[in-house]
Every structure is written in C-alpha cells, then in structure tokens.
Amino acid sequence: LPKQCTFLELSLQPYFTQWINIKKSYADVTSVFPKGMMVMLNNLNLKHVGRHHSGIDDCHNIANVLIALMQRGYIFKQNGNLNS
C-alpha cells in the first residue's frame, strides 16, 4: 500500500500503518506460527470453505479462524505495523 500511495501521489493515512496479523494471533493461542491459512484451519478442526485463494472464500475462512480464536478467549490486539 505505501508504494501504491507514492505512485498515486497520495499520502498514506496513519490507520494503514498498523494491523492485526492473524498468523501472530494464532501463534499467541497455539504457540505455533502457522505456514498458512490451511494449517490454521486444519489445526483448529475447521472445514475449508470454497476455493483456496479466492478472495471472498479466503475472507470467510479467515473469519472462521478469528471466531475460533475468540472462542478460545483470545483478545485481539494490533500486532503488526509498517516497520515489522
């Protein structure tokens, strides 16, 4: 996003400089950093929905991972930023 903003001569808004890294959140709960979404789904005993790497299907699957982590009591916090 920073490169795209520079290319378009737009300023990068501060809220685009930090985010929640789902893999890090998953690792906080399981103590294992996952290689990808399929690993998280499998280890959380979740069924993969739709086609892998399909934008909307990936969103559904990531949402299911988030729900599973919340059900385990995880409180999400910002854990990624532009400099990490």
C-alpha positions as CSV (number, residue, x, y, z in Angstrom):
1,L,0.0,0.0,0.0
2,P,2.8,2.5,0.7
3,K,4.2,2.1,-2.7
4,Q,0.8,2.4,-4.4
5,C,0.1,5.6,-2.4
6,T,3.5,7.0,-3.5
7,F,2.8,6.0,-7.1
8,L,-0.6,7.8,-7.0
9,E,0.9,10.7,-5.1
10,L,-1.4,10.1,-2.2
11,S,-0.5,10.5,1.5
12,L,-0.5,7.2,3.5
13,Q,-3.1,7.6,6.3
14,P,-1.9,6.6,9.8
15,Y,-4.5,3.9,10.2
16,F,-2.9,2.0,7.3
17,T,0.4,1.6,9.1
18,Q,-0.8,-0.9,11.7
19,W,-2.9,-4.0,11.7
20,I,-3.7,-7.4,13.2
21,N,-1.5,-10.2,11.8
22,I,-3.8,-13.3,12.1
23,K,-0.8,-15.7,12.0
24,K,0.7,-13.9,15.0
25,S,-2.6,-14.1,16.8
26,Y,-2.9,-17.8,16.1
27,A,0.6,-18.3,17.4
28,D,-0.3,-16.5,20.6
29,V,-3.0,-19.1,21.2
30,T,-1.3,-22.2,19.9
31,S,2.4,-21.4,20.5
32,V,3.0,-22.4,16.8
33,F,3.5,-20.0,14.0
34,P,1.5,-21.3,11.0
35,K,2.7,-21.6,7.5
36,G,-0.6,-20.6,6.1
37,M,-4.4,-20.4,6.3
38,M,-4.9,-24.1,5.6
39,V,-2.7,-25.1,8.5
40,M,-4.7,-22.8,10.8
41,L,-8.0,-24.3,9.6
42,N,-6.8,-27.9,10.0
43,N,-5.3,-27.4,13.4
44,L,-8.5,-25.7,14.6
45,N,-10.6,-28.5,13.2
46,L,-12.3,-26.1,10.8
47,K,-13.6,-27.1,7.4
48,H,-12.2,-25.1,4.4
49,V,-14.9,-23.2,2.6
50,G,-14.9,-22.6,-1.2
51,R,-11.8,-22.2,-3.3
52,H,-8.3,-21.6,-1.9
53,H,-7.0,-18.1,-2.8
54,S,-10.5,-16.9,-3.9
55,G,-10.8,-13.5,-2.2
56,I,-14.3,-13.9,-0.8
57,D,-13.7,-17.5,0.2
58,D,-10.4,-16.6,1.9
59,C,-12.3,-13.9,3.9
60,H,-14.9,-16.5,5.1
61,N,-12.1,-18.9,6.1
62,I,-10.1,-16.2,7.9
63,A,-13.3,-15.1,9.7
64,N,-13.8,-18.7,10.9
65,V,-10.2,-18.7,12.2
66,L,-10.9,-15.4,14.0
67,I,-14.1,-16.8,15.6
68,A,-12.3,-20.0,16.7
69,L,-9.6,-17.9,18.4
70,M,-12.2,-15.7,20.1
71,Q,-14.0,-18.8,21.4
72,R,-10.7,-19.8,23.0
73,G,-10.7,-16.5,24.8
74,Y,-8.2,-14.6,22.7
75,I,-8.4,-10.8,22.8
76,F,-7.2,-9.3,19.5
77,K,-4.7,-6.5,19.5
78,Q,-2.6,-4.7,17.0
79,N,0.4,-6.8,16.4
80,G,1.8,-5.7,13.1
81,N,3.0,-2.4,11.7
82,L,4.7,-0.9,8.7
83,N,8.1,-1.4,10.3
84,S,7.7,-5.0,11.3
